[in-house]
Amino acid sequence: MKTNRIIPILFACAVLGLAACGDEKPATTAGPAATSASAVPSTAASSPSAAAMSDKDLCTAAEKINKDMRAKLMTAVQSGGDLTKQTGEILTELGDRVAKLAGTAGDGKAATALKEFAAEAGKAGSAADPGTAADNPAMEKASKDINAACKTAGAPTTF
């Protein structure tokens, strides 16, 4: 097991949680107006009849996803198995869950960052070296955008 891959993976999981934090404006549409990136499977679709989540609820849900993924990552690290394969699976699931959450949001800054992060996590999950692929400027930007949006929404997160 290579521990030098753990840092980028933890970073990616943290960014995911932030990506779902919320946006500054209330949503005006409830339907799945935007599609996630092609790297995210069809589980990213949202229910067209569901009302858009509030920014604060979006941040809270993102925090839960982040904690779940961190726990999975730590279990993978401690298991001593194929960390590269497990990291890829975790990043793919992370991308799927974030995309699904983003589908419940409007078109605000947090939702946009969430969608961008989901796409990047999906790409990293399918890469030959997921840990290294997750450590990229696009994920970092999405994370920063989400942090700012969550703070504005009144549900700050720290990753």
N, C-alpha and C positions, 0 to 999 in steps of 0.2 A: 504494500500500500504506500503510495507516495503522498506525503503530507503537504508537499508544496502545491497540491491541487485543491486542498481544502479551503484556503483563503478565497480564491475566486468563486468557489461554490457557495460559501457562506455569504459572500458579497452578493451573489446573484439572488439568493433566497431573501436576503434583506431588501434588496431593491424591489423584488416582487411585492413584498408586503407594502412597501411605500407606494408602489405604482397604483395600488387600489385605494388610496386614501381619500380621494374626493376631489371635487372641483369647486371653483369659486362661485359659479352661477348655478341656480337651480335648473334642472333639466326641463325642456319644453316638450320633448317627445318621449313616448314610452316604448316605441318600437325599436327593433335592432337596425337603426339607420346605417350604421357603419359596420363594415366587416373587418375582422381581425386579419392579420397578415397570413399569407399562405402557409406558413410553417405551423399554424395552429389547426388542429383537427376540428371536425364539425361539432364537437361537444361545446364549442364556444358560442353557439347560438343561444339567444335568450328567448324567454317567453314573450310573444308580442303583446299579450294582454297585461303583463305585469307593469306596474307603475315604476318609473325611474327611482333608483335609490337616492336618498339624500347624501350629501357630501360626507356628513359625519358617519352615517351608516356604512357608506362605502369604505371609509378609512378603518372602521371597526372590523368589517369583514376582511379587509386586506391584512390587518394585523393577525387575525386568526389563521389565515392561509399562511402567512409568513411563519408563525409559530409551528404550524403543522409541518411545513417543509423543513424547517430547522431541525425538528425532532427526527424526521425521516433521514435527513442528512447525517445527523449525529449517530443514529443507529447504523447507517451504512458505513460510516467511518469506523465504528467500534466492531462491526461484524467481521472485518478482515477479508471480506469477499472482493469481488471485482469492482473496485471503486469507480473505475471509468464507466462501466456499464450502469452501475447504480446511480451515478451522478447524472448520466444521460436520461435515465428514467425519471429521476426526481425533477430535473429541469423541464422535461417534457410535460410532466404532470403539473408543475408550477405554471408553465405557459398556458396549459389548458384551463386550469382553475382561474387564473387571472383573466384570461379572455372571456370566460363565462361570467365572471363578476363584472367585467367592463361592459358586457352586454346588458347589464341591468342598470347602467348609468346613462346619463345624458351625454352631451358633447362637450363638456367642460374640460378644463386643463387636466384634472386628475384622471378623468376617463380616457383622455387622449394619451397621456403618459402611460396609463395602465395598458392600453392596447399596444403601444409601442414596446413596452416591456414584455408583454406576452409574446409578441412576435420574436423578439430577441431571445427570450428563454426557449422558445420552440426551436429556433435555429441552433442555439447552443446545445440543446438536448440531443439533436440529431448529428452533431459534429463528431469527428473521430476522437477529439479530445475535448469533451464538454466543459471541463473545469477551466481550461484556457480560453475556450470560445466564449464562456460567460463573462470573462473579464475584458469588457470592451467599452469604448466611449459611448455607444448608444444606450447601453444598459445604465451606465453611470449618469447620463443626462436624464433618462427617464426617472431614475431614482431621485435626483435632485429636484426635478419638476414635481414629483409626487410629494416629496417632503414639504415643499413650499405650499402646495395645494392643501395638504392635510393640516398644516399649521393654520392656514387661513380658515379651514373648515371647523376648527376648534377640536380636532382630534389628532394632535401631533403624534408621530411615531418616531422612534429612535432606532436606527439600525447601524 
